[in-house]
Amino acid sequence: MANDSNDAMSLFEAASSGPAMSEDHPDPAPAPKQANPVALAGATLSILPPLGLVLSVIGYARSRSRHGAGRIAALIGVVLAIAFGGIEAYVASTAPLLDSGCRDAVSAAGRLRAIQAAPGGNLTVLATELDSIHTTLANAAASAGSPQVRTRIELVASDVEALSVDVLAAKTSGDMSQLVNDEVKLQLDGTAADSYCHSL
């Protein structure tokens, strides 16, 4: 009787463990991992923050339905896109090259270079042109976002104004010696401002 119950128990255990895998029925292979090219594209394009961030977020969302494929790449893309976005925003807000004062002073700088290349003989016309350049530079200084840019452009504007006054004085007196000093100062201050405005 005891043997019958042991036999029954062994049958029950065999039935519950299921059929043994034979060589005819090997273990099923795991499903192949699906690719997630959007996540990879997001990580690659993270240097372009808006595009890289959007693609990385989409890639992360898709990784759920793709058994985690691309999840790490998408996370890296999100982190890099945010980092690059922060760096680019900082540079855009602090770079003199992008300051509105520097951009507005470009036309005045070009006109000053043209005067230096061919100063001409009519001092009245020269003084009028210098007054116009001074006004342009004063407006550019007022529109500057950075105090450093404003200071440099104001310095050049005051040099131009002084040169204009001395040009009219030279027309009356015939003494051109002060014009040489004014031009040297304008050259130094203008070069410094131009150099600063072209920096990041």
Secondary structure, DSSP 4 states (H G I P E B T S, - for coil): -HHHHHHHHHHHHHHHH-PPP-TTSPPPPPPPPPP-HHHHHHHHGGGSHHHHHHHHHHHHHHHHHTTTTTHHHHHHHHHHHHHHHHHHHHHHHH-GGG-HHHHHHHHHHHHHHHHHH---S-HHHHHHHHHHHHHHHHHHHHH-SSHHHHHHHHHHHHHHHHHHHHHHHHHHH---HHHHHHHHHHHHHHHHHHHHHT--
